Amino acid sequence: MLSKARYSIREAAKNGSMISTHEDADYVPHGPMYINANGFHRSYLEMEKSFKVYVYEEGEPPMFHDGPCKSIYSTEGRFIHEMEKGNFYRTKNPDDALVYFLPFSVVAMVQYLYEPGGHDRQAIGHTLADYIGLISGKHPFWNRSLGADHFMLSCHDWGPYSTSYVPQLFNNSIRVLCNANTSEGFNPVKDVSLPEIHLRTGEITGLIGGPSPSRRPILAFFAGRLHGHIRYLLLEQWKEKDQDIQVYDSLPAGVSYESMLRKSKFCLCPSGYEVASPRVVEAIYAECIPVLISDSYAPPFSDVLNWKSFSVEVAVKDIPNIKKILTSISQTQYIRMHRRLKQVQRHFVINGPPKRFDLFHMIMHSIWLRRLNIQIKD
């Protein structure tokens, strides 16, 4: 079955068209925002037809089968909840599954196992090691693939570190991580970059949309606390230095963060202590071109989306040149990028229940692509 899907996707990708040739009542991927629109669409349709996920039932809530839905870690909780509902992709028969989901929440583990103010994270790592030991002892699937057709998902900064307590989980399994730091072992070939989305209310109502390019008077905007060396450099270089590049560690009284996103042409998204930032998706929601400032971040869905067509990537060493880089983008080019951003927005939206091509399905598609690369001997 997978060999047929691989062949079908390869043949579709040969087309090289920026417009998919496949019919679809909901959405037909098209344009330079996609690395290969035809190949992506064929792959997505194959996923809908064939992908099955088994969710291990071992483990007790809240550290397993649960997660936060109203915080900076909301993508972790929302994904776990959708998989638990079982309306999409889930199979109750493990023999039918193509991948196996390990439904633990690192956020919950930190809450229940970590002593605030301490530096000992071993309890979380040992809990994961015990859990994998239970799974591998009770079921044949982990040992059959050495964990390669298993995946975990975490939006907590400690997600990658926690997996290091199980070398096969770290090295073999598909790790879906917000903290997609290539300098700390994140491997884009087998791991998945997870968008970080801060849902303060648990819903996206009122967060989507923004004014047209002509009604955005501010060239670039950032507001955020001093959080790591990249932000230090950004604030040192630009805070209160230039009206075009409005950089704040805290906004003036009465100024709305959301309104500033909507007034700005470009939204600066520097990494903090960790590479992921909710500002990337906040910018996409507000239709403000994201400016990714990092040296080690693998952006979400990079195997499908051509980020250079709707965002700007700035190396840390080029922080002093931000204004020069942004003003070199012509108005025609900016309008084109803005239009593309609005089109890819659908791939970052959290819906309840999920809708085709939205965030939940794009995460699943990223996992599907990595599963296609795995050859498992029976």
C-alpha positions in Angstrom: 0.0 0.0 0.0 2.7 2.5 0.9 4.8 1.6 -2.1 1.8 2.5 -4.3 1.4 5.8 -2.5 5.1 6.6 -2.8 4.9 5.9 -6.6 1.8 8.0 -7.0 3.3 11.0 -5.2 6.6 10.7 -7.1 4.7 10.7 -10.4 2.6 13.7 -9.4 5.7 15.6 -8.2 7.3 15.2 -11.7 4.6 17.5 -13.1 6.4 20.4 -11.3 3.3 22.6 -11.8 2.6 25.4 -9.4 -1.1 24.4 -9.7 -2.3 21.0 -8.7 -4.0 19.0 -11.5 -6.1 17.1 -9.0 -9.8 18.1 -8.4 -10.8 19.0 -4.9 -14.1 20.5 -3.7 -12.4 22.2 -0.7 -9.1 23.5 -1.9 -6.6 23.1 -4.7 -3.0 24.0 -3.7 -1.4 26.4 -6.1 1.2 29.0 -6.3 4.9 29.5 -5.4 4.1 29.1 -1.6 4.3 25.4 -2.3 7.6 23.6 -3.1 5.6 21.3 -5.4 1.8 22.0 -5.4 0.9 18.9 -7.4 3.1 16.5 -5.4 1.7 18.0 -2.1 -1.9 17.6 -3.2 -1.4 14.0 -4.3 0.4 13.2 -1.1 -2.4 14.8 1.0 -5.1 12.8 -0.9 -3.1 9.6 -0.4 -2.9 10.3 3.3 -6.6 10.8 3.6 -7.2 7.5 1.8 -4.6 5.3 3.7 -3.2 6.8 6.9 -4.1 5.0 10.1 -2.8 5.8 13.6 -2.9 3.7 16.7 -3.0 5.5 20.0 -1.6 3.5 22.9 -4.2 3.3 25.7 -1.6 2.8 28.5 -1.0 5.7 30.9 -3.4 7.7 33.1 -4.5 11.3 32.6 -3.5 14.0 33.1 0.1 13.2 32.1 -1.2 10.9 29.4 -4.2 11.3 27.0 -4.5 15.0 28.0 -2.9 18.4 27.5 -3.4 22.1 27.8 -5.6 23.9 25.4 -5.5 27.5 26.8 -1.8 28.4 26.9 1.3 28.9 24.9 1.4 25.1 24.7 -2.1 24.9 23.2 -1.0 23.0 20.0 0.1 20.1 22.3 -3.2 19.8 24.1 -5.4 20.4 21.0 -3.6 17.6 19.0 -3.8 15.1 21.9 -7.5 15.8 22.3 -8.3 15.4 18.6 -6.4 12.1 18.5 -8.3 10.9 21.6 -11.6 11.8 20.0 -10.7 9.4 17.1 -12.6 11.2 14.4 -9.7 11.3 12.0 -7.0 8.7 11.2 -7.3 6.7 14.4 -7.7 3.0 14.3 -8.5 0.8 17.3 -6.7 -2.1 15.6 -2.9 -1.8 16.1 -2.3 -4.3 13.2 -3.9 -1.8 10.8 -1.8 1.2 11.9 1.0 2.8 9.9 2.2 4.8 12.9 1.8 4.6 16.7 1.1 7.6 18.8 2.7 7.9 22.3 0.1 10.2 24.0 2.1 11.8 26.8 2.1 15.5 27.6 5.5 16.9 28.6 3.6 20.1 29.8 1.6 18.0 32.2 4.7 16.0 33.3 6.5 19.3 34.1 3.5 20.4 36.1 3.3 17.2 38.2 6.8 15.9 38.3 9.0 19.0 38.3 9.9 20.9 41.5 9.6 24.7 40.7 12.9 26.5 41.1 14.9 23.3 40.9 17.0 22.0 38.1 16.4 18.3 38.3 14.4 17.2 35.3 15.3 13.5 35.7 11.8 12.5 37.0 10.3 13.4 33.6 13.0 11.5 31.7 12.6 8.4 33.9 8.8 8.5 33.5 9.2 8.5 29.7 11.8 5.7 29.9 9.4 3.6 32.1 6.5 4.3 29.7 8.4 3.2 26.7 9.6 0.1 28.7 5.9 -0.7 29.3 4.9 -0.2 25.7 7.8 -2.3 24.3 7.2 -5.1 26.8 3.4 -5.3 26.2 3.3 -4.7 22.4 5.4 -6.0 19.5 5.4 -2.8 17.5 8.1 -0.7 19.2 10.7 -3.5 19.0 9.8 -4.4 15.5 10.8 -0.9 14.2 13.0 0.2 17.1 10.6 3.0 17.5 10.9 4.4 14.0 7.1 4.2 13.2 6.2 5.8 16.5 5.7 9.5 17.2 5.4 11.8 20.1 4.3 15.4 20.2 5.4 18.2 22.5 5.3 22.0 22.6 7.2 22.4 25.8 10.8 23.6 25.7 11.8 20.5 27.5 10.2 18.1 25.0 13.5 17.4 23.1 15.5 17.0 26.3 13.0 14.6 27.8 13.2 12.3 24.8 17.0 12.0 25.3 16.3 9.6 28.2 15.2 7.0 25.6 17.9 6.9 22.8 15.7 5.1 20.4 12.9 7.7 20.9 15.5 10.5 20.4 17.3 8.9 17.4 14.6 6.8 15.6 11.1 8.0 16.4 9.3 10.9 14.8 9.4 13.7 17.3 6.9 16.5 16.7 8.3 19.5 18.4 7.7 23.2 18.8 11.3 23.5 19.8 12.7 22.5 16.4 16.3 23.5 17.0 18.7 21.9 14.5 21.6 22.7 16.8 20.1 20.5 19.6 19.4 17.3 17.7 16.2 18.2 15.8 16.5 16.3 12.5 14.2 17.7 9.8 14.4 14.4 7.9 12.6 12.4 10.6 11.3 15.0 13.1 8.4 17.5 12.6 8.4 21.2 13.4 5.2 22.0 15.3 3.8 25.6 15.2 3.6 27.2 18.6 0.2 28.9 19.1 -0.7 30.9 22.2 -4.5 30.5 22.6 -5.3 32.6 25.7 -9.0 31.6 25.5 -8.6 28.3 23.8 -10.2 29.7 20.6 -9.0 31.7 17.6 -12.1 33.9 17.4 -11.0 37.4 16.5 -7.4 36.5 15.8 -7.7 35.9 12.0 -7.4 38.7 9.5 -6.0 42.2 9.1 -6.1 45.3 7.0 -4.7 45.6 3.5 -1.1 46.5 2.9 -1.9 50.1 2.2 -3.4 50.5 5.7 -0.2 49.3 7.5 1.8 52.4 8.4 4.5 50.7 10.5 7.4 49.0 8.6 8.3 46.4 11.4 7.2 45.6 14.9 8.3 43.5 17.9 7.2 43.5 21.5 8.6 41.0 24.1 10.6 40.5 27.2 14.4 40.1 27.1 14.5 36.4 26.6 17.8 35.0 25.2 20.7 36.6 23.4 18.9 37.2 20.1 16.3 39.4 21.7 19.0 41.2 23.6 20.7 42.0 20.3 17.4 43.1 18.7 16.5 45.4 21.6 20.0 46.8 21.9 20.1 47.6 18.2 16.6 48.9 17.6 14.7 49.8 20.8 13.7 53.5 20.6 16.1 54.0 17.7 13.8 54.3 14.6 10.1 54.9 14.1 10.1 52.5 11.2 11.4 49.6 13.3 9.3 49.7 16.4 10.8 47.4 19.0 9.6 47.2 22.6 10.4 45.2 25.7 7.0 46.3 27.0 4.3 48.2 25.1 3.2 51.7 26.3 0.0 51.9 28.4 -3.1 51.7 26.3 -1.4 50.2 23.2 -2.8 46.9 22.0 -0.4 44.2 20.9 -2.9 42.8 18.4 -3.5 46.3 16.9 0.2 46.7 16.5 0.4 43.4 14.6 -2.3 44.7 12.3 -0.7 48.1 11.7 2.6 46.6 10.7 3.8 45.4 7.3 6.4 43.0 8.9 6.4 41.3 12.3 9.8 40.5 13.8 9.9 36.9 15.2 13.2 36.4 17.0 13.9 33.2 18.9 14.0 33.4 22.6 15.8 31.0 24.9 14.4 28.4 22.6 14.0 28.7 18.9 10.1 28.5 18.7 8.0 31.6 19.1 4.2 32.0 19.0 4.9 35.3 17.1 5.3 33.4 13.8 1.7 32.2 13.8 0.4 35.5 15.4 1.9 37.3 12.4 0.4 34.8 10.0 -3.1 35.2 11.6 -2.8 39.1 11.5 -1.5 38.9 7.9 1.7 40.6 8.8 4.8 39.2 7.0 6.8 37.2 9.6 10.5 38.0 9.8 12.2 34.9 11.2 15.3 35.8 13.2 17.2 32.6 14.1 20.2 30.5 13.1 18.9 27.1 14.0 15.1 27.1 13.5 13.4 24.6 11.1 10.0 26.3 10.3 6.9 24.2 10.2 5.8 22.3 7.1 9.0 23.2 5.3 8.8 20.0 3.2 5.6 21.4 1.6 5.8 25.2 2.1 8.3 27.6 0.5 8.7 30.0 3.4 10.8 32.4 1.4 7.8 33.2 -0.7 5.7 34.6 2.2 8.2 35.4 5.0 11.7 36.9 5.4 14.5 35.0 7.0 17.2 37.1 8.8 20.4 35.7 10.2 21.3 36.8 13.7 24.4 38.6 12.4 22.2 40.7 10.2 20.0 42.2 12.9 21.7 45.6 12.4 20.6 45.4 8.7 16.9 44.7 9.3 15.7 48.0 8.0 17.9 47.8 4.9 16.7 44.2 4.2 13.0 45.1 4.6 13.1 48.4 2.6 14.8 46.5 -0.2 11.5 44.6 -0.7 9.5 46.5 -3.4 5.9 47.4 -2.9 4.9 45.0 -5.7 6.9 42.2 -4.1 5.4 43.0 -0.7 1.8 42.8 -2.0 2.7 39.5 -3.6 4.0 38.1 -0.3 1.0 39.4 1.5 -1.4 37.6 -0.9 0.6 34.4 -0.5 0.5 34.7 3.3 -3.2 35.0 3.3 -3.5 31.8 1.2 -1.2 29.7 3.4 -3.0 31.0 6.5 -5.5 28.1 6.3 -2.6 25.7 7.1 -2.0 27.3 10.5 -5.6 27.6 11.7 -6.8 25.5 14.6 -10.4 24.5 14.0 -12.8 22.6 16.2 -13.5 20.1 14.7 -10.6 20.1 12.3 -11.2 21.0 8.6 -9.2 19.7 5.6 -5.8 21.4 5.1 -5.9 23.1 8.5 -3.2 22.8 11.2 -4.3 19.4 12.6 -4.2 17.8 9.1 -1.0 19.6 8.2 0.7 18.1 11.3 -0.7 14.7 10.3 0.6 15.2 6.8 4.1 16.0 8.1 4.0 12.7 10.1 2.7 10.9 7.0 5.6 12.1 4.9 8.1 10.9 7.4 6.4 7.5 7.6 6.7 7.2 3.9 10.5 7.3 4.3 10.6 4.4 6.8 11.1 0.9 5.5 10.1 -1.7 8.1 10.8 -5.4 7.8 8.0 -7.7 8.9 
